[in-house]
Amino acid sequence: MAKYLFILFWFIFSVNVLPATAQDTLTVMSYNIYHGEHYYETGESNLQGIADVINSVKPDLVALQEVDSLTGRSASFNGGRPVNQVEKLAELTGMHGYFGKAMNYDGGGYGEGILAAKSIGTKRVDLPIPKGGEPRTLLLARYPVNKQQFITFGGTHLCHQHHENRIAQMKRINSFFSGSETPAIIAGDFNFTPQQEPYQLALKEWFDAAKLADKIVPTIPYDNPTSRIDYIFLSGKSWEVIDMKVLRENNSDHMPIVLTLVI
């Protein structure tokens, strides 16, 4: 009998002291690509440079802003051929590419892109523009971290013209995610600084990853960084931030931001 009690005790002890299952690490990235044109070399495509940066990071997910799809503008610096920029970046990085059109532009579309290491489904959420101006959208993806766990990843580019639009757009994003049990990340060019009201609205639903990482660094412009308007926001308390970086790359006026974290 004592022998069996010892075996039972050892089994219970072993279960309790075995290391916990390793958590899943994610690397996510946000990059405003300035409609695929090199900001500091007007008339030159920046897509290869953008792809080189992405390939150096090897992220799981990338939110892209200011993306053209088959526009006359993209043709003007690509030998006269309109380019689906998300499709081209997917080809150059070996990732899966998804485009979310915010508006018609110059014979094609303009909006958001997501690159993902795994095949995903996406949906668009149109954002309000009560003061008028350019239409804006939130592009969402359901991303499988593993066989049991999914997260929601969103990329967006808020209005650059009207403060009232940014407030309304941030409220719409907050309301869309309010009450969701699924861990979520939203990333992009939010066109507000931490001193402004829309940022305070964001903090009602989200954690600023740069603050969690203690890496608060300007993201724009490359040649004289003075403002932080590009963010990665995290929902809830399901995350542990490992590292946050702003990469000194000059393909665009915006520098890419990269976050590594675990669930």
SERO-4910 file (N, C-alpha, C, O; in steps of 0.05 Angstrom, whole numbers):
BEGIN
 pado doro    nc1    nc2    nc3   cac1   cac2   cac3    cc1    cc2    cc3    oc1    oc2    oc3
  Met    A     17    -24      0      0      0      0     17     25      0     12     44    -15
  Ala    A     38     25     17     57     48     18     69     53     -9     74     76    -17
  Lys    A     75     31    -24     88     34    -50     69     49    -69     78     67    -84
  Tyr    A     43     43    -68     24     56    -86     20     85    -78     16    102    -96
  Leu    A     20     90    -52     17    118    -43     41    135    -52     38    158    -60
  Phe    A     65    123    -52     89    137    -61     87    143    -90     94    165    -99
  Ile    A     78    124   -106     75    128   -135     55    150   -141     60    167   -158
  Leu    A     32    149   -127     12    170   -131     23    197   -123     19    217   -138
  Phe    A     37    199   -101     49    225    -92     69    235   -113     69    259   -119
  Trp    A     86    217   -123    106    225   -143     93    235   -169    102    255   -181
  Phe    A     71    222   -177     57    231   -201     45    259   -198     48    276   -215
  Ile    A     32    264   -175     20    290   -170     42    311   -168     39    333   -180
  Phe    A     64    305   -155     86    324   -152     98    330   -180    104    354   -186
  Ser    A    101    310   -196    113    314   -223     96    331   -240    106    349   -254
  Val    A     70    327   -239     51    344   -255     54    373   -248     52    391   -265
  Asn    A     57    378   -222     58    406   -212     84    420   -217     85    444   -217
  Val    A    106    405   -220    131    418   -223    142    418   -252    162    431   -257
  Leu    A    128    404   -270    137    404   -298    134    433   -309    116    447   -302
  Pro    A    153    441   -326    151    468   -338    125    472   -353    115    453   -365
  Ala    A    114    496   -351     90    502   -367     96    501   -396    119    505   -405
  Thr    A     75    495   -412     78    494   -441     88    521   -451     78    542   -442
  Ala    A    107    521   -468    118    546   -479     97    563   -491     80    553   -506
  Gln    A     97    589   -486     78    607   -498     86    613   -527    109    610   -534
  Asp    A     66    622   -542     71    627   -570     81    656   -575     69    675   -565
  Thr    A    103    658   -589    115    684   -594    105    694   -621    104    679   -641
  Leu    A     99    720   -622     90    733   -647    107    757   -652    115    772   -633
  Thr    A    113    762   -677    126    787   -685    107    801   -704    100    790   -725
  Val    A    100    825   -697     81    841   -714     94    867   -722    112    877   -708
  Met    A     85    878   -744     99    901   -756     78    920   -767     57    911   -777
  Ser    A     84    946   -767     67    965   -780     85    983   -797    106    992   -789
  Tyr    A     76    988   -822     93   1003   -841     75   1019   -860     60   1008   -875
  Asn    A     77   1046   -858     64   1063   -878     83   1065   -901    105   1076   -899
  Ile    A     75   1055   -925     94   1052   -947     92   1075   -968    104   1073   -989
  Tyr    A     77   1096   -962     76   1120   -979     70   1112  -1008     85   1119  -1026
  His    A     47   1099  -1012     36   1090  -1037     57   1077  -1056     55   1079  -1080
  Gly    A     77   1064  -1044     96   1048  -1059    117   1064  -1074    131   1054  -1091
  Glu    A    120   1091  -1067    139   1108  -1079    160   1116  -1059    153   1123  -1036
  His    A    185   1116  -1066    206   1123  -1047    203   1153  -1040    204   1170  -1058
  Tyr    A    200   1158  -1014    194   1186  -1006    217   1205  -1011    214   1228  -1017
  Tyr    A    242   1194  -1010    265   1211  -1013    278   1208  -1040    299   1220  -1045
  Glu    A    266   1193  -1058    275   1191  -1086    250   1191  -1104    242   1170  -1114
  Thr    A    238   1214  -1107    213   1216  -1121    214   1203  -1149    233   1205  -1164
  Gly    A    193   1188  -1155    191   1174  -1180    203   1146  -1180    203   1133  -1201
  Glu    A    213   1137  -1157    225   1110  -1155    207   1093  -1137    198   1102  -1116
  Ser    A    202   1068  -1146    187   1049  -1129    203   1042  -1104    228   1039  -1105
  Asn    A    189   1040  -1082    203   1031  -1057    196   1003  -1049    204    994  -1027
  Leu    A    182    988  -1066    172    962  -1058    194    942  -1051    192    926  -1032
  Gln    A    216    942  -1067    237    923  -1061    250    930  -1034    257    912  -1018
  Gly    A    254    956  -1029    265    964  -1003    247    957   -980    257    948   -959
  Ile    A    221    961   -983    202    953   -963    203    923   -958    204    914   -935
  Ala    A    204    908   -979    206    878   -977    232    870   -963    231    851   -947
  Asp    A    254    883   -969    279    877   -956    278    881   -926    288    865   -911
  Val    A    265    902   -918    262    908   -889    244    886   -876    251    875   -855
  Ile    A    222    879   -889    204    859   -878    219    832   -877    217    818   -857
  Asn    A    234    825   -897    249    800   -897    270    799   -875    276    778   -865
  Ser    A    281    822   -868    301    823   -847    289    818   -820    302    808   -801
  Val    A    263    824   -817    249    821   -791    236    794   -789    235    782   -767
  Lys    A    226    783   -811    212    757   -812    188    758   -793    185    741   -776
  Pro    A    170    777   -797    147    779   -779    125    758   -785    125    746   -807
  Asp    A    107    755   -766     84    738   -771     62    754   -785     47    743   -801
  Leu    A     60    779   -778     38    796   -789     49    824   -794     65    835   -778
  Val    A     40    836   -816     48    864   -823     23    879   -830      7    870   -847
  Ala    A     19    902   -818     -2    921   -826     11    942   -844     31    955   -836
  Leu    A      1    946   -868     11    965   -887     -9    987   -891    -33    982   -893
  Gln    A      1   1012   -892    -17   1035   -897     -7   1050   -922     16   1047   -931
  Glu    A    -26   1066   -933    -21   1081   -958    -13   1062   -980      8   1064   -993
  Val    A    -31   1043   -986    -25   1022  -1006    -42   1027  -1031    -66   1031  -1029
  Asp    A    -29   1028  -1054    -43   1030  -1079    -47   1002  -1091    -31    984  -1088
  Ser    A    -70    999  -1105    -75    974  -1120    -83    982  -1148   -106    991  -1153
  Leu    A    -66    976  -1167    -72    980  -1196    -80   1009  -1203    -98   1013  -1219
  Thr    A    -66   1028  -1191    -72   1056  -1197    -53   1067  -1219    -32   1056  -1225
  Gly    A    -62   1088  -1232    -45   1102  -1251    -20   1113  -1237      1   1114  -1249
  Arg    A    -23   1121  -1212      0   1131  -1197     21   1110  -1195     45   1116  -1199
  Ser    A     13   1085  -1188     34   1064  -1186     47   1058  -1213     70   1050  -1214
  Ala    A     31   1061  -1234     43   1056  -1261     64   1076  -1268     83   1070  -1282
  Ser    A     61   1101  -1257     80   1122  -1265    108   1118  -1255    127   1129  -1267
  Phe    A    112   1101  -1234    140   1095  -1226    145   1065  -1227    162   1055  -1212
  Asn    A    130   1051  -1244    135   1022  -1249    134   1016  -1279    121    996  -1287
  Gly    A    147   1032  -1294    149   1027  -1323    123   1028  -1338    120   1015  -1359
  Gly    A    103   1043  -1328     77   1045  -1341     58   1023  -1334     36   1022  -1346
  Arg    A     65   1005  -1317     48    982  -1310     36    986  -1282     51    989  -1262
  Pro    A      9    988  -1279     -3    990  -1253      4    965  -1236      6    943  -1247
  Val    A      8    969  -1210     17    948  -1193     -2    943  -1170    -11    962  -1157
  Asn    A     -9    919  -1165    -23    911  -1140     -1    908  -1119     13    888  -1118
  Gln    A      2    929  -1103     26    930  -1086     26    909  -1064     48    899  -1057
  Val    A      3    902  -1053      3    881  -1033     11    854  -1045     26    839  -1034
  Glu    A      0    849  -1069      7    824  -1083     37    823  -1089     50    802  -1086
  Lys    A     48    846  -1097     77    846  -1103     94    842  -1078    113    827  -1079
  Leu    A     86    855  -1056    101    851  -1031     98    823  -1021    117    812  -1009
  Ala    A     75    810  -1025     72    782  -1017     91    765  -1033    103    746  -1022
  Glu    A     93    771  -1059    112    755  -1076    141    759  -1066    156    740  -1065
  Leu    A    148    784  -1060    176    789  -1052    183    779  -1024    207    775  -1018
  Thr    A    163    775  -1007    169    766   -980    161    737   -974    168    726   -954
  Gly    A    147    725   -993    138    697   -989    115    695   -969    109    674   -958
  Met    A    101    718   -964     78    718   -945     52    718   -961     52    720   -985
  His    A     30    716   -947      4    718   -959     -5    748   -957     -2    760   -936
  Gly    A    -16    758   -979    -23    787   -980    -53    791   -983    -66    777   -998
  Tyr    A    -63    812   -969    -91    819   -970    -94    849   -971    -81    864   -956
  Phe    A   -111    858   -989   -116    887   -993   -143    894   -984   -163    880   -989
  Gly    A   -146    917   -970   -172    927   -961   -175    955   -973   -163    974   -963
  Lys    A   -192    958   -993   -195    984  -1006   -211   1003   -989   -233    996   -980
  Ala    A   -200   1026   -984   -215   1047   -970   -230   1065   -989   -251   1076   -983
  Met    A   -218   1069  -1013   -231   1087  -1033   -220   1081  -1061   -198   1069  -1064
  Asn    A   -235   1089  -1080   -226   1088  -1108   -206   1110  -1112   -209   1132  -1101
  Tyr    A   -185   1104  -1128   -165   1125  -1133   -151   1120  -1159   -140   1098  -1163
  Asp    A   -151   1139  -1177   -134   1139  -1201   -136   1113  -1217   -116   1101  -1224
  Gly    A   -161   1104  -1221   -165   1080  -1237   -163   1054  -1221   -166   1032  -1233
  Gly    A   -156   1055  -1196   -153   1031  -1179   -163   1036  -1151   -184   1049  -1148
  Gly    A   -149   1026  -1132   -158   1029  -1104   -135   1038  -1086   -111   1035  -1093
  Tyr    A   -142   1048  -1063   -123   1059  -1043   -133   1051  -1016   -157   1054  -1010
  Gly    A   -115   1040   -999   -125   1033   -972   -104   1018   -956    -80   1027   -954
  Glu    A   -112    996   -943    -96    982   -924    -86    955   -936    -99    944   -955
  Gly    A    -65    944   -925    -56    918   -932    -48    902   -908    -40    914   -887
  Ile    A    -51    876   -909    -40    858   -888    -24    836   -902    -33    824   -922
  Leu    A      0    832   -892     16    809   -899     16    790   -876     19    798   -853
  Ala    A     13    764   -881     12    744   -860     29    720   -867     30    711   -890
  Ala    A     41    708   -847     58    685   -851     41    660   -857     50    641   -869
  Lys    A     15    661   -849     -4    639   -854    -28    649   -870    -34    673   -869
  Ser    A    -41    631   -884    -65    639   -898    -87    647   -878    -91    633   -859
  Ile    A   -101    669   -884   -121    679   -865   -145    688   -880   -145    691   -905
  Gly    A   -166    694   -866   -190    708   -877   -190    736   -867   -180    742   -845
  Thr    A   -200    754   -883   -201    783   -875   -228    795   -879   -245    784   -894
  Lys    A   -233    817   -866   -258    832   -870   -251    862   -866   -232    869   -853
  Arg    A   -268    879   -879   -265    908   -877   -286    919   -859   -309    910   -859
  Val    A   -278    940   -843   -298    955   -828   -294    984   -836   -273    996   -831
  Asp    A   -314    996   -849   -312   1024   -857   -313   1042   -833   -329   1037   -814
  Leu    A   -297   1063   -833   -295   1081   -810   -309   1108   -817   -309   1116   -840
  Pro    A   -321   1121   -798   -337   1145   -803   -320   1169   -811   -297   1171   -802
  Ile    A   -331   1186   -827   -318   1211   -835   -338   1234   -832   -347   1245   -852
  Pro    A   -347   1241   -808   -368   1261   -804   -361   1288   -815   -379   1303   -822
  Lys    A   -335   1295   -817   -327   1321   -829   -320   1319   -858   -310   1338   -870
  Gly    A   -325   1296   -870   -317   1292   -898   -288   1284   -900   -275   1277   -880
  Gly    A   -278   1286   -925   -250   1278   -929   -248   1250   -940   -267   1238   -949
  Glu    A   -223   1239   -940   -218   1213   -952   -232   1190   -936   -230   1191   -911
  Pro    A   -245   1171   -949   -255   1148   -935   -232   1132   -922   -210   1131   -932
  Arg    A   -239   1119   -900   -219   1104   -885   -231   1077   -877   -256   1074   -875
  Thr    A   -214   1057   -873   -224   1030   -866   -206   1017   -846   -183   1025   -843
  Leu    A   -216    997   -832   -201    980   -814   -201    952   -827   -223    941   -832
  Leu    A   -178    942   -834   -176    915   -846   -169    895   -824   -149    899   -810
  Leu    A   -186    875   -821   -183    856   -799   -177    828   -809   -185    820   -831
  Ala    A   -161    813   -793   -154    786   -800   -157    768   -775   -152    777   -753
  Arg    A   -166    744   -779   -167    724   -758   -143    706   -762   -142    690   -781
  Tyr    A   -123    708   -744    -98    695   -748    -94    672   -728    -97    676   -704
  Pro    A    -87    648   -739    -83    624   -721    -56    625   -708    -36    620   -722
  Val    A    -54    629   -683    -29    628   -669    -19    599   -666      4    593   -670
  Asn    A    -38    582   -661    -33    553   -660    -60    539   -666    -79    552   -675
  Lys    A    -61    513   -662    -85    498   -670   -109    505   -652   -132    501   -660
  Gln    A   -104    515   -629   -126    521   -610   -132    551   -608   -154    558   -600
  Gln    A   -113    569   -614   -115    597   -608   -115    614   -632    -98    611   -650
  Phe    A   -133    633   -633   -134    653   -654   -132    681   -641   -140    685   -619
  Ile    A   -121    700   -656   -123    728   -649   -135    743   -672   -137    734   -694
  Thr    A   -145    767   -665   -154    786   -686   -132    807   -690   -122    819   -671
  Phe    A   -124    811   -715   -104    830   -722   -116    851   -741   -129    843   -761
  Gly    A   -113    876   -735   -124    897   -751   -104    918   -759    -86    924   -744
  Gly    A   -107    927   -784    -90    949   -793   -108    972   -802   -128    968   -815
  Thr    A    -99    997   -796   -115   1020   -803    -98   1045   -808    -75   1045   -801
  His    A   -111   1065   -819    -98   1091   -825   -119   1112   -820   -137   1116   -837
  Leu    A   -118   1125   -798   -139   1145   -791   -135   1171   -807   -114   1176   -819
  Cys    A   -157   1186   -808   -158   1211   -823   -135   1230   -817   -128   1234   -793
  His    A   -123   1241   -837   -102   1261   -833   -112   1290   -835    -97   1309   -831
  Gln    A   -138   1293   -842   -148   1319   -848   -164   1332   -824   -161   1356   -820
  His    A   -180   1316   -810   -198   1328   -791   -196   1314   -764   -198   1289   -762
  His    A   -192   1330   -743   -191   1320   -715   -217   1305   -708   -217   1284   -695
  Glu    A   -240   1316   -717   -266   1304   -710   -268   1276   -722   -280   1258   -710
  Asn    A   -257   1272   -746   -258   1246   -759   -241   1226   -743   -250   1203   -739
  Arg    A   -218   1234   -733   -201   1215   -718   -215   1207   -692   -214   1184   -684
  Ile    A   -229   1226   -679   -244   1219   -655   -266   1198   -662   -269   1178   -648
  Ala    A   -282   1204   -683   -303   1186   -690   -292   1158   -699   -304   1138   -693
  Gln    A   -270   1158   -712   -258   1133   -722   -248   1116   -698   -251   1092   -698
  Met    A   -235   1129   -679   -226   1115   -655   -249   1104   -639   -247   1082   -628
  Lys    A   -270   1119   -637   -294   1109   -623   -306   1085   -637   -315   1066   -624
  Arg    A   -306   1086   -663   -317   1063   -679   -300   1038   -674   -311   1016   -671
  Ile    A   -274   1041   -675   -256   1018   -670   -260   1007   -642   -262    983   -639
  Asn    A   -262   1025   -622   -267   1016   -595   -293   1000   -592   -294    979   -579
  Ser    A   -314   1011   -604   -340    998   -602   -341    971   -616   -354    953   -607
  Phe    A   -326    969   -638   -325    944   -653   -313    921   -635   -322    899   -636
  Phe    A   -292    928   -620   -278    908   -604   -289    905   -576   -282    886   -562
  Ser    A   -306    924   -567   -316    923   -540   -330    897   -533   -348    889   -548
  Gly    A   -322    884   -512   -335    859   -503   -324    834   -516   -332    812   -509
  Ser    A   -305    837   -535   -294    814   -549   -275    798   -530   -260    810   -515
  Glu    A   -278    772   -530   -261    755   -514   -235    747   -528   -216    736   -516
  Thr    A   -234    752   -554   -210    744   -570   -188    764   -567   -193    788   -570
  Pro    A   -164    756   -561   -141    775   -559   -138    789   -586   -141    777   -607
  Ala    A   -133    815   -585   -133    831   -609   -109    850   -609   -100    859   -589
  Ile    A    -99    855   -633    -78    875   -638    -87    893   -661    -97    883   -681
  Ile    A    -84    919   -658    -89    937   -680    -64    954   -684    -51    962   -665
  Ala    A    -57    959   -709    -32    972   -716    -37    991   -739    -55    987   -755
  Gly    A    -21   1012   -740    -23   1029   -763    -14   1058   -758     -2   1064   -738
  Asp    A    -20   1074   -777    -15   1103   -776    -41   1116   -767    -60   1118   -782
  Phe    A    -41   1124   -741    -65   1135   -729    -68   1165   -731    -88   1177   -725
  Asn    A    -47   1178   -741    -47   1207   -746    -55   1224   -721    -66   1245   -723
  Phe    A    -48   1213   -697    -51   1229   -673    -26   1224   -655    -14   1203   -657
  Thr    A    -20   1244   -639      2   1242   -620     -9   1234   -592    -33   1237   -588
  Pro    A      8   1226   -574     -2   1219   -547    -14   1242   -532    -28   1237   -512
  Gln    A    -10   1266   -540    -21   1289   -526    -50   1295   -534    -63   1312   -522
  Gln    A    -60   1281   -555    -86   1288   -567   -108   1270   -557   -104   1247   -548
  Glu    A   -133   1280   -560   -157   1266   -549   -161   1238   -561   -167   1219   -545
  Pro    A   -157   1233   -587   -161   1206   -597   -143   1185   -584   -151   1162   -580
  Tyr    A   -119   1194   -576   -101   1175   -562   -112   1167   -535   -111   1144   -527
  Gln    A   -124   1187   -521   -136   1181   -495   -160   1162   -499   -165   1145   -482
  Leu    A   -175   1166   -520   -197   1147   -527   -186   1119   -531   -198   1099   -523
  Ala    A   -164   1117   -545   -152   1091   -551   -145   1076   -525   -149   1052   -522
  Leu    A   -135   1091   -505   -126   1079   -480   -150   1068   -463   -145   1054   -444
  Lys    A   -174   1076   -471   -197   1065   -456   -202   1036   -463   -213   1021   -447
  Glu    A   -192   1027   -486   -196    999   -495   -170    984   -499   -170    959   -500
  Trp    A   -148    998   -501   -123    986   -511    -99    994   -493   -100   1014   -479
  Phe    A    -79    977   -495    -53    984   -483    -34    992   -506    -32    979   -527
  Asp    A    -19   1013   -502      1   1023   -521     26   1005   -517     39   1007   -496
  Ala    A     32    989   -537     54    970   -535     81    984   -530     98    974   -516
  Ala    A     85   1008   -541    110   1022   -537    113   1030   -508    135   1030   -497
  Lys    A     91   1038   -495     92   1044   -466     98   1020   -450    114   1021   -431
  Leu    A     86    997   -457     91    972   -442    121    964   -445    132    954   -426
  Ala    A    132    970   -468    160    963   -473    179    984   -464    203    980   -465
  Asp    A    169   1007   -456    185   1030   -449    203   1038   -472    227   1044   -469
  Lys    A    191   1038   -497    206   1045   -521    190   1066   -536    182   1062   -559
  Ile    A    187   1089   -524    171   1111   -536    190   1127   -554    206   1144   -544
  Val    A    188   1123   -580    207   1135   -599    191   1147   -622    171   1135   -631
  Pro    A    199   1171   -632    185   1182   -655    186   1164   -680    205   1149   -683
  Thr    A    165   1165   -696    164   1147   -719    164   1162   -746    166   1150   -767
  Ile    A    163   1189   -745    161   1205   -769    172   1233   -764    170   1243   -742
  Pro    A    185   1246   -784    194   1235   -810    222   1223   -806    236   1228   -787
  Tyr    A    230   1206   -825    255   1192   -823    279   1212   -820    297   1207   -804
  Asp    A    279   1234   -836    302   1251   -836    304   1269   -812    325   1281   -806
  Asn    A    281   1272   -797    282   1288   -772    259   1279   -754    239   1293   -751
  Pro    A    262   1255   -741    240   1244   -726    232   1261   -702    247   1267   -684
  Thr    A    207   1270   -703    197   1288   -682    170   1279   -671    163   1288   -649
  Ser    A    155   1263   -685    128   1256   -677    123   1226   -676    135   1211   -691
  Arg    A    106   1217   -657     98   1189   -656     69   1188   -663     51   1195   -647
  Ile    A     63   1178   -687     36   1175   -696     30   1146   -706      7   1140   -713
  Asp    A     50   1129   -706     47   1101   -714     47   1085   -688     65   1089   -671
  Tyr    A     28   1067   -685     25   1052   -660     18   1023   -665      8   1015   -686
  Ile    A     24   1007   -645     12    980   -642     -2    979   -615     11    984   -594
  Phe    A    -28    974   -616    -44    973   -592    -52    944   -586    -58    929   -604
  Leu    A    -53    937   -560    -60    910   -551    -84    911   -534    -88    929   -517
  Ser    A   -102    891   -538   -126    889   -521   -120    873   -496   -102    856   -495
  Gly    A   -135    879   -475   -134    862   -451   -107    859   -438    -89    876   -442
  Lys    A   -103    837   -423    -78    833   -408    -67    805   -415    -54    792   -399
  Ser    A    -72    796   -440    -63    769   -448    -35    769   -460    -26    749   -469
  Trp    A    -21    792   -459      4    794   -473     28    800   -455     25    812   -433
  Glu    A     51    790   -463     76    798   -451     94    809   -472    101    795   -491
  Val    A    100    835   -470    117    848   -491    146    841   -486    157    844   -464
  Ile    A    159    831   -507    187    823   -506    205    846   -516    225    852   -504
  Asp    A    197    858   -539    214    879   -550    197    896   -568    177    887   -580
  Met    A    205    921   -571    192    941   -589    214    957   -602    232    967   -589
  Lys    A    212    960   -629    233    975   -643    220    994   -663    199    988   -675
  Val    A    233   1017   -668    228   1033   -691    253   1031   -708    275   1038   -700
  Leu    A    249   1021   -733    272   1015   -750    280   1040   -767    263   1053   -779
  Arg    A    305   1047   -766    315   1070   -781    318   1063   -811    340   1056   -820
  Glu    A    296   1063   -825    295   1057   -853    282   1080   -868    263   1092   -858
  Asn    A    292   1087   -892    284   1111   -905    268   1107   -931    267   1125   -948
  Asn    A    256   1084   -934    239   1079   -958    215   1097   -959    206   1105   -980
  Ser    A    205   1105   -935    181   1122   -932    188   1144   -913    209   1144   -900
  Asp    A    170   1164   -911    173   1184   -890    168   1172   -862    178   1182   -842
  His    A    151   1151   -861    146   1136   -837    167   1114   -833    175   1101   -853
  Met    A    176   1110   -809    193   1087   -803    176   1064   -793    156   1068   -779
  Pro    A    183   1039   -800    168   1016   -791    172   1011   -761    193   1016   -750
  Ile    A    151   1001   -748    152    994   -720    148    964   -718    132    952   -733
  Val    A    163    951   -700    163    922   -698    159    915   -668    173    925   -651
  Leu    A    141    896   -663    135    887   -636    138    857   -634    127    843   -651
  Thr    A    152    848   -614    154    819   -608    140    814   -581    147    828   -562
  Leu    A    122    795   -580    107    790   -556     99    761   -554    100    746   -574
  Val    A     90    753   -531     79    726   -527     51    728   -516     45    748   -502
  Ile    A     35    708   -522      8    707   -510     10    691   -485    -10    687   -471
***
